[in-house]
Amino acid sequence: MTRPSRSHRQSADASEQARLDAKMAEAKRIARESLEEISEEEAAALTAAAEADPDNPPLESLEGFVRAKGGRPRSEHPKTRVTMRLDSDVVARLKEDGPGWQTRANATLRKALGLKK
């Protein structure tokens, strides 16, 4: 099974964020409409109850959480994606040691080329 390309994942992330933004906007609209239909006393009672609830953080504190992106922080020295054609026995030997074979191949190339990390 192949992994989606980075641009595809970024596009999927952007469309997911757009979907979440639309849902948040709709929820805010519904909340505003609901608030217009209640009395001042009901609004005050709801606000007091919400502020007293320790499990109910203010909406402002959730905004950053909703928009936060997961995953690793960006590397200072990102890798470059390349496509190479290698002899099958070379690839087989690299893969013999299991996961991380691409990292080991990179280290082997760095050593062969006399590059320091």
C-alpha positions as a Python dict, from the first residue, in 0.01 Angstrom:
ca = {
    (1, 'M'): (0, 0, 0),
    (2, 'T'): (140, 342, -91),
    (3, 'R'): (128, 651, 125),
    (4, 'P'): (-45, 962, -11),
    (5, 'S'): (195, 1229, -131),
    (6, 'R'): (276, 1524, 94),
    (7, 'S'): (81, 1763, -129),
    (8, 'H'): (-219, 1527, -116),
    (9, 'R'): (-194, 1510, 267),
    (10, 'Q'): (-163, 1889, 287),
    (11, 'S'): (-466, 1923, 60),
    (12, 'A'): (-656, 1675, 278),
    (13, 'D'): (-545, 1865, 591),
    (14, 'A'): (-665, 2192, 435),
    (15, 'S'): (-1000, 2044, 337),
    (16, 'E'): (-1040, 1891, 685),
    (17, 'Q'): (-960, 2230, 841),
    (18, 'A'): (-1211, 2399, 610),
    (19, 'R'): (-1473, 2142, 715),
    (20, 'L'): (-1399, 2204, 1083),
    (21, 'D'): (-1413, 2582, 1032),
    (22, 'A'): (-1751, 2549, 860),
    (23, 'K'): (-1885, 2332, 1144),
    (24, 'M'): (-1759, 2583, 1402),
    (25, 'A'): (-1921, 2873, 1213),
    (26, 'E'): (-2250, 2681, 1195),
    (27, 'A'): (-2237, 2599, 1568),
    (28, 'K'): (-2174, 2965, 1651),
    (29, 'R'): (-2465, 3071, 1427),
    (30, 'I'): (-2701, 2824, 1596),
    (31, 'A'): (-2582, 2935, 1940),
    (32, 'R'): (-2641, 3302, 1851),
    (33, 'E'): (-2991, 3224, 1726),
    (34, 'S'): (-3067, 3027, 2041),
    (35, 'L'): (-2944, 3312, 2259),
    (36, 'E'): (-3175, 3554, 2082),
    (37, 'E'): (-3473, 3343, 2191),
    (38, 'I'): (-3401, 3336, 2567),
    (39, 'S'): (-3468, 3599, 2832),
    (40, 'E'): (-3202, 3803, 3008),
    (41, 'E'): (-3257, 3602, 3328),
    (42, 'E'): (-3210, 3271, 3144),
    (43, 'A'): (-2896, 3405, 2976),
    (44, 'A'): (-2751, 3516, 3311),
    (45, 'A'): (-2828, 3177, 3470),
    (46, 'L'): (-2668, 2988, 3178),
    (47, 'T'): (-2358, 3209, 3183),
    (48, 'A'): (-2316, 3166, 3559),
    (49, 'A'): (-2354, 2789, 3532),
    (50, 'A'): (-2107, 2767, 3243),
    (51, 'E'): (-1847, 2982, 3420),
    (52, 'A'): (-1879, 2774, 3738),
    (53, 'D'): (-1832, 2442, 3553),
    (54, 'P'): (-1463, 2334, 3579),
    (55, 'D'): (-1506, 2103, 3278),
    (56, 'N'): (-1623, 2388, 3055),
    (57, 'P'): (-1327, 2603, 2943),
    (58, 'P'): (-1400, 2938, 2777),
    (59, 'L'): (-1447, 2916, 2399),
    (60, 'E'): (-1143, 3140, 2342),
    (61, 'S'): (-917, 2878, 2498),
    (62, 'L'): (-1050, 2613, 2257),
    (63, 'E'): (-1000, 2816, 1939),
    (64, 'G'): (-626, 2744, 1920),
    (65, 'F'): (-685, 2379, 1999),
    (66, 'V'): (-929, 2336, 1711),
    (67, 'R'): (-692, 2498, 1464),
    (68, 'A'): (-375, 2331, 1592),
    (69, 'K'): (-196, 2104, 1351),
    (70, 'G'): (-69, 1773, 1473),
    (71, 'G'): (251, 1595, 1391),
    (72, 'R'): (616, 1670, 1427),
    (73, 'P'): (761, 2019, 1421),
    (74, 'R'): (928, 2113, 1095),
    (75, 'S'): (1293, 2009, 1069),
    (76, 'E'): (1565, 2272, 1037),
    (77, 'H'): (1721, 2048, 772),
    (78, 'P'): (1435, 1882, 582),
    (79, 'K'): (1504, 1588, 357),
    (80, 'T'): (1457, 1605, -19),
    (81, 'R'): (1237, 1345, -184),
    (82, 'V'): (1408, 1177, -479),
    (83, 'T'): (1335, 890, -710),
    (84, 'M'): (1628, 662, -787),
    (85, 'R'): (1666, 334, -968),
    (86, 'L'): (1891, 101, -770),
    (87, 'D'): (1997, -256, -826),
    (88, 'S'): (1753, -494, -661),
    (89, 'D'): (2027, -665, -456),
    (90, 'V'): (2131, -326, -313),
    (91, 'V'): (1775, -250, -203),
    (92, 'A'): (1731, -604, -67),
    (93, 'R'): (2051, -569, 140),
    (94, 'L'): (1940, -232, 280),
    (95, 'K'): (1598, -374, 373),
    (96, 'E'): (1747, -683, 542),
    (97, 'D'): (1798, -492, 866),
    (98, 'G'): (1431, -393, 879),
    (99, 'P'): (1260, -57, 930),
    (100, 'G'): (1482, 249, 896),
    (101, 'W'): (1656, 123, 587),
    (102, 'Q'): (1617, 458, 409),
    (103, 'T'): (1782, 637, 702),
    (104, 'R'): (2066, 385, 696),
    (105, 'A'): (2100, 430, 319),
    (106, 'N'): (2126, 807, 374),
    (107, 'A'): (2395, 755, 641),
    (108, 'T'): (2588, 520, 409),
    (109, 'L'): (2577, 776, 127),
    (110, 'R'): (2690, 1056, 363),
    (111, 'K'): (2985, 842, 477),
    (112, 'A'): (3079, 745, 119),
    (113, 'L'): (3068, 1109, 13),
    (114, 'G'): (3264, 1228, 319),
    (115, 'L'): (2979, 1448, 444),
    (116, 'K'): (2940, 1526, 814),
    (117, 'K'): (2606, 1543, 985),
}
